[in-house]
């Protein structure tokens, strides 16, 4: 879920094995790898979308990695698409394929 919108649904194993949505991938990268060693935690760059008056486009696109964001992300909200049974993602990257 990102800014009140479901971006990916899957069982826990599938989600951790194959995170598809850029927000899910960024969140997975922010998880500490070694709890015994101090490390700098990685955050998700950018700022949260306006939740009072949310945009009609993809709510994550301002924070999406530049190699993933597309022009359609700035124009239209994505709809969830089935990647495999029980695993769906709402991202234009998967609608374009």
C-alpha positions as CSV (number, residue, x, y, z in Angstrom):
1,X,0.0,0.0,0.0
2,X,1.3,3.5,-0.9
3,X,-0.6,6.7,-0.1
4,X,-3.9,4.9,0.4
5,X,-3.6,2.8,-2.8
6,X,-2.9,-0.9,-3.0
7,X,0.2,-1.3,-5.1
8,X,0.9,-5.0,-4.8
9,X,-0.8,-8.1,-3.3
10,X,0.8,-11.5,-2.8
11,X,1.5,-14.0,-0.1
12,X,4.5,-13.2,2.1
13,X,6.9,-15.7,0.4
14,X,6.1,-14.4,-3.1
15,X,6.3,-10.8,-2.0
16,X,9.8,-11.3,-0.4
17,X,11.0,-13.5,-3.3
18,X,9.8,-11.3,-6.1
19,X,8.8,-7.8,-5.2
20,X,7.5,-6.2,-8.3
21,X,6.2,-2.7,-7.6
22,X,8.9,0.0,-7.4
23,X,7.7,1.1,-3.9
24,X,7.8,-2.5,-2.6
25,X,11.3,-2.9,-4.0
26,X,12.5,0.3,-2.3
27,X,10.9,-0.8,1.0
28,X,12.7,-4.2,0.7
29,X,16.0,-2.4,0.1
30,X,15.5,-0.3,3.3
31,X,15.4,-3.4,5.5
32,X,18.6,-3.8,7.6
33,X,20.7,-6.7,6.4
34,X,22.7,-7.4,9.6
35,X,21.1,-6.6,13.0
36,X,24.4,-7.1,14.8
37,X,26.4,-4.5,12.8
38,X,25.7,-0.8,12.7
39,X,24.8,0.3,9.2
40,X,23.4,3.3,7.5
41,X,19.8,2.6,6.7
42,X,18.5,3.4,3.3
43,X,15.3,5.3,3.0
44,X,13.0,5.8,0.1
45,X,13.9,9.1,-1.6
46,X,11.4,11.9,-2.1
47,X,8.3,13.0,-0.3
48,X,4.9,11.4,0.2
49,X,2.1,12.5,-2.2
50,X,-0.6,14.9,-1.1
51,X,-3.1,12.7,0.8
52,X,-5.7,15.4,1.3
53,X,-6.0,16.0,-2.5
54,X,-4.3,13.0,-4.1
55,X,-3.2,13.2,-7.7
56,X,-5.1,11.3,-10.4
57,X,-1.9,9.8,-11.7
58,X,0.4,7.2,-10.1
59,X,0.9,8.3,-6.5
60,X,4.4,6.9,-6.3
61,X,5.8,8.3,-9.6
62,X,7.6,11.3,-8.0
63,X,9.6,8.9,-5.9
64,X,10.0,6.2,-8.5
65,X,13.6,5.4,-9.6
66,X,14.2,7.4,-12.8
67,X,14.9,4.3,-14.8
68,X,11.4,3.0,-14.0
69,X,9.2,6.1,-14.2
70,X,7.4,6.7,-17.5
71,X,5.3,9.5,-19.0
72,X,2.1,7.5,-18.5
73,X,2.8,7.4,-14.7
74,X,2.4,11.2,-14.7
75,X,-1.0,11.0,-16.4
76,X,-3.0,8.0,-15.3
77,X,-3.3,5.8,-12.2
78,X,-2.3,2.2,-12.9
79,X,-4.8,-0.6,-12.4
80,X,-3.7,-3.9,-10.7
81,X,-2.7,-6.6,-13.1
82,X,-2.1,-10.3,-12.3
83,X,1.6,-11.2,-12.5
84,X,0.9,-14.8,-11.5
85,X,-1.9,-16.5,-9.6
86,X,-2.2,-14.7,-6.2
87,X,0.3,-12.0,-7.1
88,X,-0.9,-8.7,-8.5
89,X,0.8,-5.4,-9.0
90,X,-0.6,-1.9,-9.9
91,X,2.2,-0.5,-11.9
92,X,2.4,0.8,-15.5
93,X,5.7,-1.2,-16.0
94,X,3.5,-4.3,-16.0
95,X,0.7,-2.9,-18.0
96,X,3.0,-2.0,-20.8
97,X,4.3,-5.5,-21.3
